[in-house]
Amino acid sequence: MKTLFFIFVFFILSIFLSATIINVPADQPTIQAGINVAVDGDTVLVQPDIYIENINYDGKNITVASLFLTTQDTIYISNTIIDGSQPANPDSGSVVTFESGEDLTAVLTGFTIENGIGNIYTWYELGTVARCGGGISCTDSSPNINNVRITANSLATGGNNFGGGISCYNSSPSLTNITVTNNLASNSDHNHGAGLCFANNSSPSLYNVAIIDNCALNGNWNYGGGIYCILNSSPDLQNVTISENSVSGGTWNMAGGIGCEINSSPSLVNVTITNNSASGGEGGGLFCYESSSPSLEDVTITDNIASSGGGIYCKHNSCPYLNNVVVNDNNANHSGGGISCIYSSSPILENVIIMNNNAETGYGGGIYCFDESSPILENVTIINNNSNWHGGGIFLTNNSCPNLENVTITENDAYNNGGGIYCWINSSIGFNNTNRSSIYANTINNQRGGGSDIYSQECEIINVVVDTFTVMNPSDYYASPIDYFTFDIQHSVIDSLINADLYVSVKYHKIRRTITSLTFDIQNGLEHCKNEAQEPYLMAEKKNQAVIQAKKEKTKKAEVYWMNKWTKLSDSDRQNWGGDGKGYVYFRAKKGILPS
């Protein structure tokens, strides 16, 4: 501890001894006046107050700091404010500007930066005139910005907006101990990066950064509520939180949390992406587009919302790498509750948990793959995801062929087909024969013979090679159509007999609306019983039970309901029923113990 103290004292003394200290307001009345008289290496030291001005470093590699620099007391960050609400020229409305080649020896530290409206630049590589950097604008410069709070800045013009809080164009600053919150990019054709926007070969480093409650809205294209990276921009993020950011109100709303486009592949280490939203659009947490393949390590992506790709959305040859990542509790209004991959996007997932994600009206509660998107999964758990149509765990279509090694797919649910996996249109699955995967205890709610664990349509025969499947000898209920599969199963979680079909013969009195006789029979031979004169709707409400005893080793208990069409029972029941038009109602035998 003493060593750290002496290093800090030596650092402060070296500043005082080697450079001029310009005190504001004692030596100069404004911060900009202090910058104007400074030379490289000088320090402009600012007393606590609210300074209504917009400052430009003018190419000087100097330090502009509050008393946080000399005291390390964070109170000076909130008490020393640069307010950019009254720019002399509305086209130069960023609170702080770096645009003349400043490098990492140009330092900004210890301030609150607020109420900026951005600078106007022509970004030739993007072919646009844009308003950029409401709080801080970096163009062709890479300063050191640390211990700063950037808040309540707004880009709101009819042109194009990039970076409500911070914009970087051909710039790679160091951003450390920064909070970017409550910034806005709105009412423009393009609103990119309400919190931060990195463009045209900008790859800043972010360490200990919180990006919270920023919003891009009311434009044709709203991209990146928290961060947006475009055109070969690949920042490094470490110990970063991206939370409660949003994009909404536009024709296209992408990347609620962080987005990357056109060969932009950021690195994320120890990052949390949570509670972000892309209203009616794609990529609630992370959006990857046009050959952008970020790497994620020790990342949590949770509670994000979008129309597609609630957690992660990958499109057009974008193949992110995920290691030690948790994707949980995300929601897609349509497809890909956890992860959505389309148009030749094949992410690599290692040591990943995909859990409790939901696709409300579409496909792929856990993972959705479309059009030659073939992810590689190793040591992955896909559990308790839900699709209200097909593919509770994974949905594959149009030549999508993932490879699975030591992957567990369990307790996922689909309303119709493929509780675990749904394969459609020339799609398949590569199973590792040595490090085997397991598929078991997945469910479907509204389709008998719909493949509770795996379903295939318009595909070649799939060779299922697994360590564990629900049963050793699957029927059409577990894998459908059964002729579309071959099996190599080493273990099962339940005995096949427990899941035999239960056929209930119904005699129904239309006038009295009662069932006069129910006759039960299970494949492999069971005793019969009758339940006389029961009102069917009361039975459904009260869950009266008819109990059937097997002649073999197990006992069975079936909860008796009668209806004339398919319906969805509660999750606790997990039973399927319906009529085949021939006087039969189908149930599932439920494992249980006979009552005394």
VOGU-3710 file (C-alpha; in Angstrom, 3 decimals, decimal comma):
1> mktlffifvf> 0,000/0,000/0,000  2,840/2,359/0,878  4,462/1,585/-2,457  1,303/2,602/-4,317  1,080/5,817/-2,296  4,661/6,805/-3,108  4,126/6,036/-6,800  1,068/8,328/-6,809  2,973/11,118/-4,998  5,870/10,765/-7,433
11> filsiflsat> 3,438/10,998/-10,358  1,871/14,198/-9,036  5,248/15,781/-8,247  6,528/14,924/-11,714  3,576/16,816/-13,201  4,241/19,859/-11,085  8,008/19,843/-11,671  8,069/19,165/-15,403  5,168/21,243/-16,710  3,253/24,443/-16,131
21> iinvpadqpt> 0,067/24,249/-14,064  -2,586/26,634/-15,372  -5,292/27,087/-12,745  -8,886/27,827/-13,748  -10,303/30,272/-12,831  -7,334/31,696/-10,859  -4,945/31,987/-13,827  -7,427/31,877/-16,716  -11,193/32,552/-16,525  -12,318/29,568/-18,650
31> iqaginvavd> -11,092/26,107/-19,494  -10,676/27,039/-23,151  -8,632/30,083/-22,176  -6,369/27,757/-20,183  -5,998/25,448/-23,197  -5,197/28,414/-25,450  -2,132/29,420/-23,410  -0,964/25,868/-22,695  1,765/24,004/-24,545  2,418/20,275/-24,808
41> gdtvlvqpdi> 2,925/18,746/-21,395  1,090/21,471/-19,456  -1,841/20,859/-17,126  -5,029/22,906/-17,015  -6,280/22,336/-13,463  -9,944/23,242/-12,981  -11,675/24,109/-9,709  -15,157/22,698/-8,935  -17,941/24,620/-10,698  -20,219/24,523/-13,713
51> yieninydgk> -18,388/25,760/-16,829  -20,754/26,576/-19,680  -18,444/26,180/-22,649  -17,368/23,898/-25,471  -13,653/23,117/-25,472  -11,231/22,054/-28,214  -7,733/20,736/-27,495  -6,507/22,273/-30,773  -3,877/19,581/-31,270  -2,205/20,114/-27,893
61> nitvaslflt> -1,096/17,086/-25,920  -1,951/18,522/-22,534  -3,861/17,425/-19,436  -7,193/19,038/-18,605  -8,295/17,897/-15,175  -10,419/18,630/-12,161  -9,029/18,336/-8,634  -9,647/14,610/-8,971  -6,178/14,528/-10,540  -4,463/15,731/-7,385
71> tqdtiyisnt> -6,762/14,211/-4,746  -8,227/11,048/-6,350  -11,498/12,049/-4,709  -14,363/11,123/-7,031  -16,565/13,888/-5,609  -14,756/16,269/-7,962  -16,070/14,318/-10,973  -19,660/15,255/-10,162  -18,797/18,734/-8,857  -16,773/19,856/-11,881
81> iidgsqpanp> -19,103/20,103/-14,853  -18,515/21,177/-18,439  -21,903/22,120/-19,857  -21,969/22,446/-23,643  -25,506/23,724/-23,993  -24,570/27,146/-25,411  -22,089/26,684/-28,278  -20,978/29,789/-30,143  -21,502/27,843/-33,376  -24,257/25,190/-33,430
91> dsgsvvtfes> -22,180/23,164/-35,903  -19,457/22,873/-33,229  -21,609/21,706/-30,373  -19,581/18,844/-28,875  -18,670/19,573/-25,278  -15,075/18,365/-25,831  -13,386/18,091/-29,227  -10,227/16,227/-30,271  -9,725/16,688/-34,012  -6,099/17,663/-34,629
101> gedltavltg> -4,081/14,499/-34,113  -3,975/14,483/-30,310  -2,454/11,286/-28,883  -2,546/9,419/-25,570  -0,608/12,210/-23,844  -3,664/14,420/-24,331  -5,614/13,689/-21,143  -9,125/14,544/-20,000  -9,901/13,455/-16,447  -12,262/14,129/-13,567
111> ftiengigni> -15,297/15,853/-15,142  -18,977/15,525/-15,843  -19,597/16,233/-19,549  -23,175/17,211/-20,344  -25,685/18,911/-22,663  -23,645/18,770/-25,869  -25,263/18,678/-29,302  -22,345/17,449/-31,445  -20,089/18,668/-34,246  -20,903/18,557/-37,949
121> ytwyelgtva> -18,404/16,561/-40,056  -18,298/15,137/-43,546  -17,452/11,446/-43,174  -16,309/10,638/-46,693  -15,784/6,909/-46,150  -19,399/6,620/-45,036  -20,577/9,024/-47,710  -22,453/11,272/-45,347  -22,536/14,541/-43,493  -23,083/13,742/-39,838
131> rcgggisctd> -23,537/15,286/-36,431  -21,129/13,486/-34,134  -20,175/13,191/-30,499  -22,626/15,090/-28,364  -20,378/14,771/-25,332  -16,930/14,057/-26,795  -15,910/14,028/-30,441  -12,658/12,353/-31,549  -11,618/12,700/-35,197  -8,172/11,487/-36,303
141> sspninnvri> -7,154/11,621/-32,626  -6,561/9,126/-29,828  -6,579/10,864/-26,436  -6,634/9,412/-22,919  -10,045/9,950/-21,318  -10,519/8,649/-17,790  -12,701/9,098/-14,727  -15,335/11,041/-16,627  -19,123/10,968/-16,551  -20,814/11,676/-19,903
151> tanslatggn> -24,519/12,351/-19,583  -27,556/14,126/-21,052  -26,002/14,859/-24,441  -28,253/14,821/-27,465  -27,926/14,550/-31,235  -31,254/15,523/-32,733  -31,087/16,844/-36,294  -32,570/15,925/-39,627  -29,305/14,513/-41,016  -27,279/11,619/-39,628
161> nfgggiscyn> -26,276/11,177/-36,000  -23,273/9,239/-34,740  -22,421/8,936/-31,045  -24,725/10,726/-28,645  -22,199/10,408/-25,838  -18,877/9,802/-27,655  -17,998/9,513/-31,331  -14,694/8,247/-32,724  -13,773/8,532/-36,401  -10,400/7,094/-37,344
171> sspsltnitv> -9,608/7,421/-33,643  -8,658/4,956/-30,923  -8,712/6,680/-27,547  -8,209/5,027/-24,174  -11,452/5,144/-22,163  -11,064/4,160/-18,491  -13,404/4,456/-15,507  -16,120/6,156/-17,531  -19,896/6,287/-17,218  -21,911/7,004/-20,377
181> tnnlasnsdh> -25,544/7,468/-19,438  -28,781/9,051/-20,596  -27,521/10,213/-23,987  -29,690/10,442/-27,087  -29,486/10,142/-30,874  -32,838/10,915/-32,449  -34,973/12,410/-35,215  -32,509/11,685/-37,992  -32,344/9,412/-41,016  -29,561/7,430/-39,297
191> nhgaglcfan> -29,134/7,336/-35,522  -26,035/5,284/-34,712  -24,629/4,727/-31,251  -26,679/6,701/-28,761  -24,009/6,003/-26,166  -20,853/5,575/-28,251  -20,150/5,248/-31,965  -16,840/3,990/-33,394  -16,375/4,390/-37,156  -13,774/4,039/-39,898
201> nsspslynva> -10,864/2,142/-38,316  -11,582/3,240/-34,760  -10,560/0,679/-32,165  -10,517/2,311/-28,740  -9,896/0,447/-25,493  -12,635/0,534/-22,861  -11,851/-0,515/-19,298  -14,228/-0,246/-16,344  -16,911/1,488/-18,401  -20,655/1,622/-17,685
211> iidncalngn> -22,961/2,340/-20,643  -26,447/2,767/-19,259  -29,823/4,077/-20,412  -28,895/5,571/-23,778  -31,433/5,649/-26,586  -31,479/5,873/-30,402  -34,951/6,575/-31,694  -37,273/8,085/-34,284  -35,105/7,636/-37,354  -35,345/5,392/-40,385
221> wnygggiyci> -32,299/3,463/-39,130  -31,701/3,306/-35,385  -28,585/1,239/-34,709  -26,874/0,791/-31,359  -28,547/1,998/-28,211  -25,354/1,495/-26,227  -22,469/1,114/-28,718  -22,243/0,947/-32,488  -19,082/-0,057/-34,388  -18,966/0,391/-38,156
231> lnsspdlqnv> -16,429/0,100/-40,969  -13,403/-1,808/-39,635  -13,843/-0,646/-36,054  -13,005/-3,219/-33,403  -12,748/-1,833/-29,882  -11,492/-3,801/-26,877  -13,973/-3,947/-23,997  -12,957/-5,204/-20,562  -15,004/-4,959/-17,367  -17,812/-3,175/-19,184
241> tisensvsgg> -21,518/-3,049/-18,391  -23,991/-2,342/-21,206  -27,409/-2,003/-19,634  -30,891/-0,582/-20,270  -30,063/0,915/-23,656  -32,628/0,917/-26,454  -33,424/1,532/-30,104  -37,009/2,266/-31,102  -39,421/4,231/-33,241  -37,766/3,621/-36,606
251> twnmaggigc> -38,173/1,534/-39,734  -35,120/-0,470/-38,704  -34,180/-0,841/-35,045  -31,001/-2,850/-34,516  -28,610/-3,499/-31,630  -30,221/-2,498/-28,388  -26,964/-3,042/-26,513  -23,983/-3,216/-28,891  -23,818/-3,509/-32,669  -21,000/-4,099/-35,148
261> einsspslvn> -21,172/-3,699/-38,916  -18,850/-4,072/-41,939  -15,751/-5,950/-40,760  -16,028/-4,710/-37,193  -15,123/-7,343/-34,625  -14,805/-6,029/-31,084  -13,287/-8,052/-28,245  -15,410/-8,388/-25,103  -13,915/-9,736/-21,861  -15,825/-9,764/-18,581
271> vtitnnsasg> -18,735/-7,824/-20,050  -22,374/-7,801/-18,977  -25,049/-7,003/-21,588  -28,409/-6,786/-19,864  -31,896/-5,304/-20,164  -31,335/-3,742/-23,577  -34,013/-3,655/-26,272  -34,376/-3,356/-30,042  -38,074/-2,626/-30,432  -39,451/-4,542/-33,403
281> geggglfcye> -35,928/-5,126/-34,698  -32,916/-7,395/-34,361  -30,277/-8,013/-31,737  -31,534/-6,999/-28,326  -28,150/-7,551/-26,713  -25,568/-7,952/-29,501  -25,975/-7,340/-33,250  -23,358/-8,553/-35,778  -23,696/-7,642/-39,464  -21,692/-7,835/-42,691
291> ssspsledvt> -18,660/-9,973/-41,787  -18,420/-8,760/-38,212  -17,277/-11,470/-35,816  -16,665/-10,264/-32,273  -15,025/-12,449/-29,643  -16,725/-12,843/-26,271  -15,090/-14,308/-23,168  -16,620/-14,369/-19,693  -19,666/-12,478/-20,940  -23,241/-12,537/-19,657
301> itdniassgg> -26,082/-11,643/-22,040  -29,353/-11,549/-20,141  -32,861/-10,082/-20,186  -32,558/-8,420/-23,591  -35,477/-8,052/-26,030  -35,819/-7,881/-29,822  -38,061/-9,181/-32,569  -35,314/-11,596/-33,664  -32,200/-12,512/-31,756  -33,209/-11,469/-28,278
311> giyckhnscp> -29,702/-12,071/-26,976  -27,481/-12,191/-30,092  -28,227/-11,629/-33,781  -25,701/-12,549/-36,526  -26,273/-11,787/-40,201  -24,305/-12,022/-43,483  -21,134/-13,979/-42,739  -20,849/-12,820/-39,146  -19,377/-15,533/-36,955  -18,743/-14,461/-33,370
321> ylnnvvvndn> -16,665/-16,604/-31,009  -18,153/-17,233/-27,564  -16,203/-18,767/-24,676  -17,516/-18,990/-21,116  -20,636/-17,067/-22,061  -24,102/-17,234/-20,509  -27,091/-16,326/-22,717  -30,159/-16,411/-20,521  -33,636/-14,945/-20,073  -33,655/-13,125/-23,402
331> nanhsgggis> -36,816/-12,740/-25,442  -37,536/-12,562/-29,175  -40,983/-11,554/-30,322  -40,388/-13,796/-33,337  -37,339/-16,070/-33,699  -34,101/-16,796/-31,901  -34,848/-16,067/-28,278  -31,225/-16,607/-27,306  -29,226/-16,502/-30,546  -30,251/-15,943/-34,166
341> ciyssspile> -27,862/-16,765/-37,061  -28,859/-16,068/-40,655  -27,249/-15,927/-44,080  -24,036/-17,937/-43,651  -23,379/-16,859/-40,090  -21,795/-19,677/-38,107  -20,680/-18,694/-34,624  -18,351/-20,845/-32,524  -19,636/-21,599/-29,028  -17,429/-23,144/-26,348
351> nviimnnnae> -18,420/-23,561/-22,702  -21,675/-21,705/-23,231  -24,995/-21,897/-21,377  -28,163/-20,983/-23,296  -30,991/-20,975/-20,802  -34,524/-19,672/-20,238  -34,778/-17,831/-23,555  -38,064/-17,444/-25,403  -39,247/-17,085/-29,010  -42,766/-15,799/-28,561
361> tgygggiycf> -44,364/-16,353/-31,965  -41,647/-17,918/-34,118  -38,865/-20,442/-34,082  -35,848/-21,382/-32,011  -36,228/-20,576/-28,346  -32,516/-21,168/-27,749  -30,884/-20,925/-31,195  -32,303/-20,112/-34,631  -30,237/-20,895/-37,768  -31,293/-19,911/-41,291
371> desspilenv> -29,726/-20,228/-44,751  -26,403/-22,059/-44,471  -25,710/-20,990/-40,914  -23,906/-23,841/-39,190  -22,586/-23,002/-35,737  -20,002/-25,138/-33,954  -21,023/-26,045/-30,418  -18,648/-27,596/-27,869  -19,412/-28,050/-24,168  -22,712/-26,195/-24,509
381> tiinnnsnwh> -25,859/-26,554/-22,422  -29,201/-25,589/-23,992  -31,815/-25,829/-21,283  -35,334/-24,635/-20,536  -35,792/-22,517/-23,640  -39,204/-22,092/-25,237  -40,645/-21,575/-28,707  -44,318/-20,932/-29,223  -44,055/-22,593/-32,617  -41,190/-24,960/-33,553
391> gggifltnns> -37,777/-25,759/-32,116  -37,706/-25,103/-28,386  -33,953/-25,648/-28,116  -32,645/-25,293/-31,687  -34,353/-24,530/-34,990  -32,474/-25,215/-38,255  -33,549/-24,470/-41,805  -32,240/-23,965/-45,347  -29,024/-26,002/-45,340  -28,016/-25,195/-41,784
401> cpnlenvtit> -25,900/-27,969/-40,283  -24,396/-27,341/-36,843  -21,765/-29,590/-35,266  -22,384/-30,744/-31,707  -19,702/-31,951/-29,295  -20,631/-32,585/-25,663  -23,811/-30,546/-26,004  -26,734/-31,081/-23,645  -30,205/-30,195/-24,944  -32,788/-30,704/-22,247
411> endaynnggg> -36,045/-29,400/-20,788  -36,767/-27,198/-23,785  -40,321/-26,812/-25,001  -42,063/-26,098/-28,308  -45,739/-25,487/-28,812  -45,834/-27,617/-31,963  -42,833/-29,652/-33,180  -39,296/-30,299/-32,074  -39,116/-29,526/-28,382  -35,371/-30,124/-28,454
421> iycwinssig> -34,405/-29,679/-32,128  -36,334/-28,910/-35,306  -34,605/-29,564/-38,668  -36,139/-28,248/-41,871  -35,238/-28,005/-45,570  -31,944/-29,807/-46,176  -30,602/-29,173/-42,702  -28,797/-31,709/-40,578  -26,731/-32,162/-37,425  -23,169/-33,375/-37,038
431> fnntnrssiy> -22,844/-35,464/-33,875  -19,386/-36,130/-32,424  -19,040/-39,884/-31,915  -16,362/-39,637/-29,203  -17,428/-36,658/-27,112  -21,129/-37,353/-27,356  -24,035/-35,014/-26,814  -27,289/-35,668/-24,956  -30,891/-34,854/-25,928  -33,561/-35,664/-23,396
441> antinnqrgg> -36,657/-34,548/-21,469  -37,752/-31,973/-24,034  -41,459/-31,430/-24,568  -44,091/-30,367/-27,059  -47,492/-28,997/-26,157  -49,846/-29,113/-29,077  -48,915/-31,832/-31,512  -49,018/-35,585/-31,076  -46,182/-37,263/-32,953  -44,374/-33,942/-33,231
451> gsdiysqece> -40,980/-35,096/-32,034  -40,634/-33,949/-28,454  -36,849/-34,323/-28,648  -36,172/-33,979/-32,376  -38,232/-33,355/-35,506  -37,240/-33,363/-39,170  -38,988/-32,092/-42,289  -37,677/-32,105/-45,878  -34,242/-33,315/-44,745  -32,066/-36,370/-45,387
461> iinvvvdtft> -31,966/-39,099/-42,748  -30,234/-37,811/-39,607  -27,918/-40,156/-37,710  -28,483/-39,364/-34,035  -25,362/-40,367/-32,103  -25,757/-39,450/-28,438  -24,732/-40,410/-24,958  -28,217/-39,918/-23,514  -31,652/-39,747/-25,101  -35,011/-39,686/-23,342
471> vmnpsdyyas> -35,655/-43,363/-24,160  -33,486/-46,152/-25,536  -35,934/-47,031/-28,311  -37,540/-43,784/-29,501  -41,033/-43,750/-30,891  -42,608/-41,225/-33,187  -43,451/-39,180/-30,136  -39,773/-38,473/-29,381  -38,327/-38,401/-32,902  -40,663/-37,649/-35,764
481> pidyftfdiq> -41,106/-38,865/-38,395  -39,311/-41,865/-36,897  -38,189/-43,156/-40,306  -36,127/-39,985/-40,818  -33,658/-40,981/-38,098  -31,201/-43,665/-37,127  -30,046/-43,944/-33,530  -26,910/-44,808/-31,598  -27,910/-44,253/-27,955  -25,837/-45,268/-24,948
491> hsvidslina> -28,164/-44,261/-22,102  -31,747/-43,177/-21,478  -33,306/-41,200/-18,653  -36,596/-43,142/-18,443  -37,979/-46,542/-19,401  -39,745/-46,699/-22,747  -42,857/-48,269/-21,238  -43,533/-45,233/-19,078  -44,078/-43,248/-22,241  -46,277/-45,724/-24,095
501> dlyvsvkyhk> -49,349/-44,263/-25,751  -52,542/-44,363/-23,741  -55,683/-44,797/-25,845  -58,950/-43,600/-24,281  -62,163/-44,722/-25,932  -64,911/-42,157/-25,392  -68,674/-42,544/-25,410  -70,147/-39,047/-25,220  -73,804/-38,116/-24,573  -74,336/-34,905/-26,566
511> irrtitsltf> -77,556/-33,846/-24,777  -76,412/-34,402/-21,183  -72,851/-33,238/-22,072  -71,392/-36,111/-20,056  -68,954/-38,868/-20,744  -70,837/-42,118/-20,136  -67,812/-44,388/-20,450  -64,014/-44,084/-20,620  -62,063/-47,227/-21,441  -58,274/-47,103/-21,006
521> diqnglehck> -55,640/-49,258/-22,638  -51,859/-48,969/-22,857  -49,595/-50,625/-25,392  -47,956/-53,806/-24,070  -51,104/-54,690/-22,114  -52,712/-52,926/-19,179  -55,749/-53,549/-17,076  -58,878/-51,610/-17,976  -60,988/-49,273/-15,885  -64,084/-47,180/-16,381
531> neaqepylma> -65,065/-43,757/-15,149  -68,840/-43,372/-15,389  -70,949/-40,246/-16,050  -68,382/-37,484/-15,473  -68,914/-33,918/-16,706  -65,883/-33,327/-18,954  -65,356/-29,650/-18,196  -65,535/-30,244/-14,450  -62,978/-32,987/-14,908  -60,647/-30,585/-16,687
541> ekknqaviqa> -61,050/-28,030/-13,967  -60,690/-30,374/-11,014  -58,126/-32,690/-12,609  -59,849/-35,898/-11,486  -57,635/-38,876/-12,146  -58,136/-42,283/-13,674  -55,445/-44,645/-12,475  -54,102/-47,483/-14,579  -51,858/-50,243/-13,311  -49,379/-51,861/-15,658
551> kkektkkaev> -48,881/-55,622/-15,738  -45,134/-55,025/-15,931  -42,764/-53,392/-13,458  -43,948/-49,782/-13,380  -47,125/-48,105/-12,264  -48,834/-45,426/-14,257  -51,122/-42,553/-13,469  -52,999/-40,633/-16,162  -54,795/-37,379/-15,533  -58,052/-37,553/-17,490
561> ywmnkwtkls> -59,247/-34,647/-19,617  -61,685/-34,727/-22,505  -61,910/-32,092/-25,225  -62,527/-32,073/-28,964  -59,477/-30,130/-30,088  -55,854/-29,654/-29,158  -55,036/-27,359/-26,284  -52,074/-26,485/-24,102  -52,077/-27,691/-20,508  -50,037/-26,122/-17,726
571> dsdrqnwggd> -46,305/-26,670/-17,588  -46,733/-28,769/-14,445  -48,904/-31,306/-16,318  -46,742/-31,656/-19,432  -49,348/-33,907/-21,045  -50,674/-34,039/-24,575  -54,195/-34,822/-25,638  -56,537/-34,543/-28,571  -58,827/-36,479/-30,875  -58,125/-38,401/-34,062
581> gkgyvyfrak> -61,716/-38,196/-35,337  -62,357/-41,922/-34,700  -63,685/-41,804/-31,175  -60,283/-41,800/-29,475  -58,622/-39,233/-27,274  -54,876/-39,422/-26,820  -53,150/-38,912/-23,480  -49,677/-39,559/-22,156  -49,206/-42,013/-19,311  -47,684/-40,159/-16,393
591> kgilps> -45,166/-41,860/-14,118  -46,464/-42,020/-10,562  -47,381/-44,143/-7,589  -50,825/-45,611/-7,187  -52,805/-44,001/-4,370  -53,655/-46,229/-1,449
//
